[in-house]
Structure formats: C-alpha cells, structure tokens
Amino acid sequence: MKAKNKIIIGFIIFFSLFLVWYLAIKESDYCIRFTVNTASGTIFQGVQEWSALQLDSKKEKYSTLEKSNYSFIKQDLKKGGIHMEYSWDIKSINDSVSSVSVGVKDLNHSIYNRLTAPFYKTAFRIEQVKKITEFKKGLENHLKNFKIKIIGEGRSEATYVAYITLKSVMQEKAQQMIRNDDIITGFLHSNAIKITGSPYVEIVNWDQDKEILDFNYCFPIDKNTKVIEDAHVKFKTITAVKGLRASYFGNFRTSDRAWFALLDYAKRKGVELENKPLEHFLANPFNGGDELSWETQIIIPFAKK
C-alpha cells in the first residue's frame, strides 16, 4: 500500500472516530465560557440561586443531576416540550478570578445543534448565550454587595461563651441565627449575664454535599460566670486555632462567600483545612448603616495532622 493511501485511510478513520465522538459521545451541543472575579464556590451557589429564581420568573424548573466540591454542577431543565441539560465546570484561576465553562445540551435536537450552533448564530445558540449572559450579569451585581480580604495565616483567640446549637442549610444560616436570637439573649438578660463582646458562629460540621451546617451561635461572657443549667443555652471556651484568615464586608447572610475564597486560596497554596469556619461578627446589623462596612472576621483551621 502506498504511503499516500495509508495517509488517506488514516485520515478517514480519524475523521470517522471524531464524528462518532462529536455526534454521539460528546457531553454538550454547545459550550459557553467566561470568567468572573470571585471564588468558585460563590459561582456554584449563584448557579443554584439563579436556577431557583427562574422557576418563579420564567416557569423553568431546574433539577440537579450531579454536583461536586463547589466546582461542578449538572442540571436538567424541563419546560413544556423543552428538555435541556446544563453542565457548569468552575475553576479557580487566581485569588480573584474563576473561569466557567457551561456545556449546553438540547435533548430533543442534539445532533442538529452540534452541526449548526458552533458555526452559525442559530436560534438555539442565541437563546443560550442570552441566558448565560443574564446569569453572569446577575452574579456580577451580587458581587457588588460584599468585599473579601484574604489575610493569610493567623490565629484566633480563646473566648469563653454562652451558646446554642443550631442547624440549617447554608443559605439560611443568618435567618436561623435571627430566629433564635431571642432564646440566647433573653436567657442571658433574664439571668443578668453580661455580654462582653460581639457574637461568633462556630461551625461544628459542614456537609458540603448536602450543604447543611451544624453550628454554635455564641456570645462572649465573663469566664467567671456561674454556669446555669438550661435545656438550650450551654457554656464553654472556644479554643484558639491556627488557620487561614479573611475579613468579609457585607451582609451576614452571605458571609460564606469568604469561606469559598479561603478554600480556593488553600487549594492553590497546597494547604489542607479542617472545614469548620469560625466567624466573628464585629458589627451589629440591627444598627443599620452601609452593609459594606459590616465586618466579619473569619478563620478556617488547618487540618489536624
């Protein structure tokens, strides 16, 4: 067989395999890429919150098929006769930027879209670019509501506190604190126990798959305070820990955005963390004012060796 014929046959085989992969195996029909100045976990949360809003505004119902480590989420969308899949792959590039790749698949017209969307401005392509652009703009508006400053390695101080143990999904941590604030502050007031500092939240367990938190809502008190037995309010010392620190400025409802920034920072630095953030809220939101001036100091401890 002549060399020229071998080259032609090899090309035909390669092209045939490529077509099989492109038309039948490739995950998406079309891919949209962009970058955002925030942590990967903040984008991940943004995708979920944006998807929930679409049900109210556009009657689009998104279901999560798969998710992993605040860096990947695959969704299923059904609306009337429309059936789509969205695969969001999120990667941290540096301390302030993450890249996002969104693979879009139309399960009803997949082959047609694969043959046309990468090369022509089809209705499918225009609609999907518009949808993802709207998400990006909404996320960028959200990012204007807070600021994060990575401080680096540091150490917290030991603090004696009265506390109550709570549980919630991540998005409702602040609401859960507010709902139960009267329980602990009322107990301290009725027993003439003086609060000596601003409150803490001590994460006891962070289930990242289910995004559920077990945490202690704590108020500093004098270490010589007499222990009073109560079904809800307990007393203890929050021990000092070494870890990675950050300052978060913004509404306490989204202070976990600083957690994600610290997780990305630790991953790039090759540092292992124990996923039990400790938050110290330095401002009182009940006093009002500019939310961007509300500071929360956060430390995530180094993993125990």
VMD Tcl script that draws the C-alpha trace (Angstrom):
set ca {
  {0.00 0.00 0.00}
  {1.36 3.36 -0.99}
  {2.15 5.92 1.68}
  {-0.43 8.29 0.20}
  {-3.18 5.67 0.54}
  {-2.16 4.99 4.16}
  {-2.47 8.68 4.93}
  {-5.91 8.85 3.33}
  {-7.13 5.74 5.17}
  {-5.72 7.05 8.44}
  {-7.46 10.37 7.95}
  {-10.77 8.62 7.16}
  {-10.50 6.52 10.32}
  {-9.59 9.54 12.42}
  {-12.44 11.62 10.96}
  {-14.91 8.77 11.46}
  {-13.92 8.39 15.11}
  {-14.16 12.15 15.56}
  {-17.69 12.18 14.12}
  {-18.78 9.34 16.43}
  {-17.39 11.24 19.43}
  {-18.77 14.62 18.33}
  {-22.27 13.42 17.41}
  {-22.85 10.64 19.94}
  {-20.42 10.81 22.86}
  {-19.59 14.49 23.46}
  {-21.46 15.75 26.55}
  {-22.72 19.06 25.18}
  {-24.07 20.54 21.94}
  {-22.53 23.95 22.57}
  {-20.13 25.39 25.16}
  {-20.12 28.92 26.59}
  {-17.07 30.16 28.53}
  {-16.48 33.25 30.66}
  {-14.54 34.47 33.71}
  {-15.77 36.14 36.91}
  {-13.90 37.97 39.67}
  {-14.94 35.73 42.54}
  {-14.37 32.35 44.17}
  {-15.56 29.12 42.56}
  {-17.96 28.33 45.42}
  {-19.66 31.71 45.09}
  {-20.35 30.96 41.42}
  {-21.61 27.49 42.36}
  {-24.05 28.98 44.89}
  {-25.00 31.62 42.34}
  {-25.97 28.94 39.81}
  {-28.29 27.27 42.33}
  {-29.89 30.52 43.48}
  {-30.31 31.78 39.89}
  {-31.92 28.46 38.89}
  {-34.44 28.73 41.73}
  {-35.40 32.25 40.60}
  {-36.04 31.02 37.05}
  {-38.94 28.90 38.31}
  {-40.75 32.00 39.58}
  {-39.86 34.36 36.74}
  {-39.89 32.06 33.69}
  {-41.55 28.83 34.91}
  {-38.31 26.98 34.18}
  {-37.79 24.04 36.53}
  {-34.14 23.07 37.08}
  {-33.18 19.82 38.82}
  {-29.68 18.97 39.98}
  {-28.43 15.73 38.43}
  {-24.88 15.84 39.78}
  {-22.61 18.17 41.76}
  {-19.11 18.04 43.18}
  {-16.91 20.11 45.53}
  {-18.38 23.51 44.63}
  {-16.68 23.16 41.24}
  {-19.18 21.23 39.10}
  {-22.93 21.09 38.80}
  {-25.06 19.37 36.17}
  {-28.68 20.43 35.79}
  {-31.77 19.22 33.98}
  {-34.31 21.76 32.69}
  {-37.85 20.95 31.65}
  {-40.41 23.45 30.43}
  {-43.27 22.32 28.23}
  {-41.69 20.39 25.37}
  {-38.20 21.74 26.13}
  {-35.68 19.37 27.72}
  {-32.17 20.72 28.31}
  {-29.04 19.83 30.27}
  {-26.51 22.34 31.62}
  {-23.07 21.28 32.87}
  {-21.24 24.01 34.80}
  {-17.50 23.42 35.22}
  {-15.95 26.03 37.55}
  {-12.21 26.51 38.18}
  {-10.31 28.98 40.33}
  {-7.57 30.73 38.33}
  {-6.07 33.00 41.00}
  {-7.01 34.84 44.20}
  {-9.69 36.90 42.47}
  {-10.72 35.16 39.22}
  {-12.53 31.94 38.33}
  {-13.32 30.50 34.90}
  {-16.68 28.97 34.00}
  {-17.47 26.58 31.18}
  {-21.15 25.86 30.56}
  {-21.94 22.88 28.38}
  {-25.47 23.06 26.94}
  {-27.36 20.09 25.51}
  {-30.82 20.08 23.92}
  {-32.02 16.51 24.31}
  {-34.67 16.97 21.61}
  {-32.45 18.46 18.89}
  {-28.94 17.50 19.90}
  {-27.45 16.38 16.58}
  {-28.85 19.36 14.66}
  {-27.43 21.78 17.24}
  {-24.00 20.13 17.14}
  {-23.87 20.53 13.37}
  {-25.04 24.15 13.33}
  {-24.54 26.06 16.64}
  {-20.70 26.16 16.62}
  {-20.71 27.66 13.11}
  {-23.92 29.72 12.78}
  {-25.91 32.08 15.01}
  {-28.89 29.76 15.28}
  {-31.92 30.44 17.50}
  {-30.61 27.82 19.93}
  {-27.19 29.47 20.17}
  {-28.61 32.99 20.54}
  {-31.03 31.90 23.27}
  {-28.38 30.05 25.29}
  {-25.82 32.87 25.06}
  {-28.54 35.29 26.22}
  {-29.45 33.04 29.15}
  {-25.87 32.61 30.38}
  {-25.13 36.32 29.85}
  {-28.12 37.17 32.07}
  {-26.76 34.83 34.75}
  {-23.31 36.44 34.55}
  {-24.75 39.96 34.87}
  {-26.86 38.91 37.87}
  {-23.83 37.35 39.54}
  {-21.71 40.45 38.92}
  {-24.43 42.61 40.50}
  {-24.42 40.32 43.53}
  {-20.64 40.69 43.86}
  {-21.06 44.45 44.35}
  {-22.78 43.74 47.69}
  {-19.70 42.48 49.54}
  {-15.91 42.59 49.70}
  {-13.39 39.97 50.84}
  {-9.83 40.49 52.00}
  {-7.61 37.41 52.33}
  {-5.26 37.94 55.28}
  {-3.43 34.61 55.18}
  {-2.15 32.51 58.06}
  {-3.19 33.58 61.55}
  {-4.54 32.54 64.92}
  {-7.82 33.14 66.73}
  {-8.14 33.95 70.42}
  {-9.64 31.65 73.04}
  {-13.04 33.01 74.11}
  {-15.47 31.95 76.84}
  {-19.04 31.96 75.53}
  {-22.65 31.09 76.12}
  {-24.07 29.35 73.05}
  {-26.94 27.49 71.46}
  {-26.57 24.75 68.85}
  {-28.41 25.23 65.56}
  {-28.77 23.51 62.19}
  {-29.66 24.89 58.77}
  {-28.90 24.79 55.09}
  {-26.05 27.17 54.22}
  {-28.29 29.76 52.60}
  {-30.37 30.14 55.79}
  {-27.63 30.36 58.43}
  {-28.23 34.04 59.17}
  {-32.01 33.61 59.24}
  {-31.63 30.74 61.70}
  {-29.48 32.94 63.93}
  {-32.09 35.72 63.86}
  {-34.95 33.30 64.60}
  {-33.14 32.02 67.68}
  {-31.52 35.25 68.85}
  {-34.20 35.90 71.49}
  {-33.60 32.48 73.04}
  {-29.98 33.10 73.95}
  {-30.07 36.87 74.51}
  {-33.27 36.52 76.52}
  {-31.65 33.84 78.71}
  {-28.58 35.98 79.31}
  {-30.66 39.05 80.13}
  {-33.02 37.22 82.49}
  {-30.04 35.77 84.38}
  {-28.17 39.09 84.50}
  {-25.27 37.71 82.45}
  {-23.44 40.49 80.64}
  {-22.41 40.03 77.01}
  {-18.79 41.18 76.79}
  {-18.25 41.19 73.02}
  {-19.73 40.66 69.58}
  {-21.12 37.24 68.61}
  {-19.42 34.26 67.00}
  {-20.60 31.42 64.81}
  {-18.62 28.21 65.28}
  {-19.21 25.64 62.54}
  {-19.25 22.17 64.07}
  {-19.99 20.24 60.89}
  {-20.17 21.34 57.25}
  {-21.79 18.75 54.99}
  {-20.64 20.08 51.63}
  {-22.61 17.54 49.59}
  {-25.95 18.41 51.21}
  {-24.87 21.99 52.06}
  {-26.09 21.63 55.64}
  {-24.44 23.26 58.65}
  {-24.38 22.29 62.31}
  {-23.16 25.32 64.24}
  {-22.98 27.08 67.59}
  {-24.32 30.62 67.89}
  {-22.16 32.14 70.60}
  {-21.95 35.28 72.77}
  {-18.78 36.11 74.73}
  {-19.27 36.40 78.51}
  {-17.02 36.69 81.54}
  {-15.13 33.43 82.12}
  {-16.02 33.53 85.82}
  {-19.75 33.48 85.09}
  {-21.65 30.89 87.13}
  {-22.89 28.06 84.93}
  {-26.67 27.90 84.91}
  {-28.25 24.67 83.68}
  {-30.55 25.16 80.70}
  {-32.05 22.93 78.04}
  {-30.81 25.14 75.20}
  {-28.09 27.51 76.38}
  {-24.70 25.99 77.21}
  {-21.30 27.38 78.25}
  {-17.79 26.64 77.02}
  {-14.49 28.06 75.81}
  {-13.94 28.36 72.08}
  {-10.32 27.24 71.83}
  {-7.73 29.22 69.89}
  {-6.95 27.77 66.46}
  {-4.37 28.35 63.74}
  {-5.60 28.61 60.18}
  {-6.26 30.83 57.17}
  {-7.94 34.16 57.87}
  {-10.07 36.57 55.89}
  {-12.17 39.66 56.52}
  {-15.63 39.79 54.95}
  {-17.50 43.08 54.49}
  {-21.20 42.79 53.73}
  {-24.49 41.30 54.85}
  {-24.01 38.34 57.19}
  {-26.36 36.22 55.06}
  {-23.60 35.72 52.50}
  {-20.52 35.59 54.73}
  {-19.88 32.09 53.38}
  {-18.52 33.80 50.24}
  {-15.35 34.34 52.28}
  {-15.26 30.62 53.12}
  {-15.16 29.82 49.41}
  {-12.40 32.37 48.85}
  {-10.34 30.73 51.60}
  {-10.97 27.24 50.19}
  {-9.73 28.34 46.74}
  {-6.73 30.08 48.33}
  {-5.85 26.96 50.34}
  {-6.14 24.72 47.27}
  {-3.75 26.90 45.27}
  {-1.28 27.01 48.17}
  {-1.49 23.26 48.78}
  {-2.82 23.78 52.31}
  {-5.29 21.34 53.89}
  {-8.05 22.84 56.01}
  {-10.49 21.44 58.54}
  {-13.79 22.67 57.14}
  {-15.02 24.24 60.38}
  {-15.04 28.02 59.86}
  {-15.17 30.32 62.87}
  {-16.88 33.66 62.27}
  {-16.65 36.74 64.49}
  {-19.27 39.37 63.66}
  {-17.87 42.79 64.55}
  {-20.92 44.85 63.51}
  {-24.50 44.84 64.75}
  {-26.84 44.67 61.72}
  {-29.73 45.90 63.87}
  {-27.97 49.29 63.95}
  {-28.35 49.58 60.18}
  {-25.89 51.52 58.07}
  {-23.86 50.64 55.00}
  {-23.63 46.87 54.73}
  {-20.21 47.14 53.10}
  {-18.94 48.48 56.44}
  {-20.15 45.41 58.37}
  {-17.03 43.36 59.05}
  {-16.86 39.67 59.86}
  {-13.52 38.11 60.75}
  {-13.24 34.52 59.58}
  {-10.71 31.77 60.18}
  {-10.76 28.21 58.85}
  {-8.42 25.96 60.89}
  {-5.59 23.99 59.39}
  {-6.34 20.26 59.13}
  {-5.01 18.23 62.03}
  {-2.01 16.10 61.09}
}
mol new
graphics top color blue
foreach p $ca { graphics top sphere $p radius 0.5 }
foreach p [lrange $ca 0 end-1] q [lrange $ca 1 end] { graphics top cylinder $p $q radius 0.2 }
display resetview
